[in-house]
Amino acid sequence: PLGLRCGSFGFWLVSLLNIPWTLTFAYVFRRWLIREHAQRVQSGYQFSSTDMQWDSWSTIKYPVACSVAGLFAGLFGVGGGIVKGPLMLEMGVEPRVASATAATMILYTSCSASISFVAFGVLPTDYGIFLFAFGAVTTFVGQVGLTKFMARQKRESPIVLAIGSVILASTGLILLSTAVSAYQ
């Protein structure tokens, strides 16, 4: 839409402008998180085991880990939320929060990719609208079903099992796709 040819100077300039934009946001939010954490410590706030403590080290460590996870997710063709969900569980984030955060990341990346595909004419608009509606309805049904199931079970493990199942299914599908491509 901008009239930029792939591989041209303008293409690379626009592509690389994402880096300072992202680093600026990272810097601003890092300062905000460190300041908020210091205020909590000063006021005597009692952190629970699932509270993230955003000190000067964790505000570097976790964004770098998430960036690397996102890079590998992109290289292997899986959503970043699929990789970052387990990463957040490993960080000690409560399973409900990790699941919701991963789902939100997937929502934004899926929406931006879909909008790009429609803008470049790769995805027909009516097909995109159908897939959006189908995805919204199935997500709602799945969320309601999982919430009811968890209320009956009174435990967090279904979320962890769901994240693990999605990763297992994604791994299997990537292997299948690779085998089919190699066979052809």
Secondary structure, DSSP 8 states (H G I E B T S, - for coil): -----TTSHHHHHHHHTHHHHHHHHHHHHHHHHHHHHHHHHHTT----TT-----TTHHHHHHHHHHHHHHHHHHHT--HHHHHHHHHHHTT--HHHHHHHHHHHHHHHHHHHHHHHHHTTSS-HHHHHHHHHHHHHHHHHHHHHHHHHHHHHTSSHHHHHHHHHHHHHHHHHHHHHHHHHHH-
